[in-house]
């Protein structure tokens, strides 16, 4: 059994930042000097370290943000830059550090934690589960096959940044798992230091309906779309036209999209290819808090009796009754516990990543058909995905 009695978890001290950045660079194979800008952008106050006998042996950062579910932004801790010193691997330090961070989030009434895994199996041991997709598509510009100039596409500068953020919030509220972006992330999207961006807003009679932000491409490079939102089909067609009009000099574009992406649905042919894919993992930190914070489908009034298993966080272990009406929910302890599931299964159900029948076939979730049908109604929504990496 691993001895964690001499471990200490907490905020990183000022004199430890450089040492921990070096440790994380080695653990995560960053270029030398590459970790410091990332942890500085997140904020050193959000860095956490583990010390063994007073020496830093592991570290991570927690981004304060949210994720949209059912039209509501639910508070979340975005866990990033998780690393353990090489001589400490296999000692249980990493899992212990994650547990401490989850307990910290619980004390702060943050009901969710999310991350992109370097290894899925490890994070499943901590109660995380795959819950949303991040996909990058490559699309030949010559094959877009959309030509629609009915809406106006106007270059956007800093005075229009508020409009861009408002359009994103509208799209995020319609989606599942989109990030409620913190300020430093918006700064990285709108004005990144490493590359020049081009920004356009699409308008109908002056009213904005979408936008695109893409990076300046050099000869031989793909056109890389950093962020794109189309609230209407007409906005989608105009944005695709704007991008396709680069085809005389650029062959392909790369853009983030969903598994059933509405923008790519407008293409005249199926020429897009997935060039990169990695699932976001979600951890339910507080079952009652998470279920009560998200939104639910319109017109659904139902009650679901859950029996949740969570070996790591004892307050999640037990029975809960979820009552949904008017797009919101109340949660109380107790009930009949007719639907049994692990907290990992609840994460995939909560986000809509998998339906109850899919989860029954792939996980420990089980219960009567009528209750699983009720769960399907309660957690119905678009397939979860996010355009953002952190």
C-alpha angles and dihedrals in degrees: 000000000000116000109226095161092107096049124111125195126195149100116328116257119233092247091054100053097089092044092050093046088054091049092050093047090056094043095047097034094240120163113266107277092014098109099055096069091050096050090043091053092050090046126255088241087069094054117105127196139191119218126197112199088344097308122111109246103161141014147180142167132234118213113208106225142113142243125223117236122167092352095306129105109233118201114250142171112230105212114209143157095032112176141159126201110257096243090052098054114118091025095101093249094124096052091044091052091051092050090052091050092050091050089050091052090049091053088053092050093246104146100192139050125189137182146159108247129229085193122017096200093059095052092046086061086060093051099263121136137185106271111155139022131237111197133176117202129201112212126183105234092215090057098053090096095192121123114173123144097165093114127055120251110203128184111248128218134181092289088064097048091098089057091051091051092048092051090050091051090053091051092044092053090054092049137063123246098002110151122251089225122227120226097260090054093053089051089053092050099044101037111014115183097219101054142023116249132206116212129194133178120205114218138188111205088336096311114118118238103166148344143207132208117194136169125248108260125216124211111299096013128117120248102255116207111205098183134001133174128180115180094182135034089244091055090049092052092048092050092048089049091050091052094042090055088073090066096104090069105019128051105197143016129210119210140162116252146159130260089256095027115192094205094052089046086070093061115112092223136028098245098130120111130196105244098177136012135179128160122231113232123221130203121197102221094178117019096197093042094047095047091047096048102054128077127244137211120287116257096023118126112171147130126227127192112209132188107197127193119205119163095184105045110040097196089066094053112099145037127326134181115215115198117189128192136143091012094298134088144216123207130201134171123254128031133133097300093220095160111058120195145146119253087250090058090049090056092057091045094045094056096040091242090134132017121234093257090050091049092048088056094046108030145024095279112125140159144122116312092243092056092047088051088053090049089051090055094046096049098036116134145107119320106272121249140144132211092210134089122198 
